[in-house]
Amino acid sequence: QVQLVESGGGLVQPGGSLRLSCAASGNIFGINRMGWYRQTPGKQRELVADIISGSSSNIADSVKGRFTISRDNAKNTVYLQMNSLKPEDTAVYYCNMRNIWTNYDYWGQGTQVTVSS
Protein backbone atom coordinates (compact mmCIF):
# COMPACT_ATOMS: atom_id res chain seq x y z
CA GLN A 1 0.00 0.00 0.00
CA VAL A 2 0.97 3.59 -0.61
CA GLN A 3 -0.06 6.52 1.53
CA LEU A 4 -0.14 10.03 0.12
CA VAL A 5 -0.12 13.08 2.36
CA GLU A 6 -0.85 16.46 0.83
CA SER A 7 -0.13 19.89 2.21
CA GLY A 8 -0.03 23.51 1.13
CA GLY A 9 -3.61 24.42 0.28
CA GLY A 10 -5.40 27.44 1.63
CA LEU A 11 -6.92 30.81 0.88
CA VAL A 12 -5.07 33.21 -1.38
CA GLN A 13 -5.94 36.43 -3.16
CA PRO A 14 -6.09 36.59 -6.97
CA GLY A 15 -2.61 36.91 -8.38
CA GLY A 16 -1.09 35.14 -5.42
CA SER A 17 0.87 31.91 -5.20
CA LEU A 18 0.66 28.60 -3.41
CA ARG A 19 2.81 25.50 -3.41
CA LEU A 20 1.23 22.10 -2.93
CA SER A 21 3.25 19.12 -1.75
CA CYS A 22 2.42 15.43 -1.76
CA ALA A 23 4.65 12.94 0.01
CA ALA A 24 4.38 9.20 -0.58
CA SER A 25 5.19 6.50 1.93
CA GLY A 26 4.77 2.75 2.10
CA ASN A 27 5.40 0.38 -0.78
CA ILE A 28 6.43 2.92 -3.41
CA PHE A 29 8.20 0.44 -5.66
CA GLY A 30 6.82 0.86 -9.14
CA ILE A 31 5.49 4.37 -8.63
CA ASN A 32 6.36 6.17 -11.83
CA ARG A 33 3.73 8.72 -12.72
CA MET A 34 2.88 11.51 -10.26
CA GLY A 35 0.25 14.13 -10.85
CA TRP A 36 -2.27 16.62 -9.58
CA TYR A 37 -5.98 16.75 -10.34
CA ARG A 38 -8.63 19.17 -9.21
CA GLN A 39 -12.35 19.05 -8.75
CA THR A 40 -15.14 21.53 -8.15
CA PRO A 41 -18.69 20.66 -7.05
CA GLY A 42 -20.73 19.12 -9.81
CA LYS A 43 -17.79 18.68 -12.15
CA GLN A 44 -15.53 15.79 -13.02
CA ARG A 45 -12.06 15.62 -11.63
CA GLU A 46 -9.64 17.07 -14.17
CA LEU A 47 -5.95 16.63 -14.71
CA VAL A 48 -3.90 19.70 -13.85
CA ALA A 49 -0.41 18.34 -14.41
CA ASP A 50 1.57 15.15 -14.30
CA ILE A 51 5.18 14.13 -14.42
CA ILE A 52 6.81 10.84 -15.31
CA SER A 53 10.06 9.63 -13.80
CA GLY A 54 12.64 11.08 -16.08
CA SER A 55 10.93 14.45 -15.68
CA SER A 56 8.66 14.43 -18.73
CA SER A 57 5.64 16.52 -17.73
CA ASN A 58 2.23 17.57 -19.01
CA ILE A 59 0.41 20.75 -18.00
CA ALA A 60 -3.25 21.51 -18.69
CA ASP A 61 -3.80 24.39 -21.08
CA SER A 62 -5.86 26.24 -18.47
CA VAL A 63 -2.84 26.56 -16.15
CA LYS A 64 0.04 26.52 -18.61
CA GLY A 65 2.50 29.31 -17.91
CA ARG A 66 1.22 29.70 -14.35
CA PHE A 67 1.63 26.28 -12.74
CA THR A 68 4.72 24.11 -12.58
CA ILE A 69 4.99 20.48 -11.50
CA SER A 70 8.17 18.99 -10.13
CA ARG A 71 9.25 15.96 -8.16
CA ASP A 72 11.94 15.02 -5.69
CA ASN A 73 12.55 11.29 -6.09
CA ALA A 74 14.78 11.14 -3.03
CA LYS A 75 11.87 12.39 -0.93
CA ASN A 76 9.14 10.58 -2.90
CA THR A 77 7.41 13.93 -3.18
CA VAL A 78 5.65 15.79 -5.96
CA TYR A 79 5.05 19.53 -5.93
CA LEU A 80 2.69 21.88 -7.70
CA GLN A 81 3.82 25.50 -7.78
CA MET A 82 0.83 27.69 -8.56
CA ASN A 83 1.44 31.31 -9.52
CA SER A 84 -0.86 34.06 -10.75
CA LEU A 85 -3.81 32.28 -9.24
CA LYS A 86 -7.28 33.08 -10.48
CA PRO A 87 -10.69 32.60 -8.85
CA GLU A 88 -11.41 29.83 -11.37
CA ASP A 89 -8.49 27.86 -9.90
CA THR A 90 -10.57 27.38 -6.76
CA ALA A 91 -11.03 23.64 -6.25
CA VAL A 92 -10.05 20.66 -4.19
CA TYR A 93 -6.68 19.49 -5.45
CA TYR A 94 -5.83 15.81 -5.33
CA CYS A 95 -2.44 14.20 -5.57
CA ASN A 96 -2.24 11.07 -7.71
CA MET A 97 0.47 8.47 -8.10
CA ARG A 98 0.40 5.45 -10.38
CA ASN A 99 2.15 2.12 -10.14
CA ILE A 100 3.46 1.27 -13.60
CA TRP A 101 3.40 -2.48 -12.95
CA THR A 102 -0.18 -2.74 -11.72
CA ASN A 103 -1.56 0.45 -13.29
CA TYR A 104 -3.14 1.13 -9.91
CA ASP A 105 -3.86 4.72 -8.93
CA TYR A 106 -3.29 6.05 -5.44
CA TRP A 107 -4.99 9.25 -4.30
CA GLY A 108 -4.34 11.81 -1.63
CA GLN A 109 -7.07 13.07 0.66
CA GLY A 110 -7.43 16.35 -1.22
CA THR A 111 -6.53 19.87 -0.21
CA GLN A 112 -8.74 22.91 -0.68
CA VAL A 113 -7.42 25.84 -2.67
CA THR A 114 -9.55 28.97 -2.59
CA VAL A 115 -8.68 32.04 -4.64
CA SER A 116 -10.72 35.00 -3.49
CA SER A 117 -10.35 38.61 -2.51
ABEGO torsion letter per residue (X at the ends): XBBBBBBGBEBBBBGBBBBBBBBBBEBABGBABBBBBBBBBGBBBBBABBBBBGGBBBBBAAABGABBBBBBAAAGBBBBBBBGBBAAABBBBBBBBBBAAAGBBBBBAEBBBBBBX
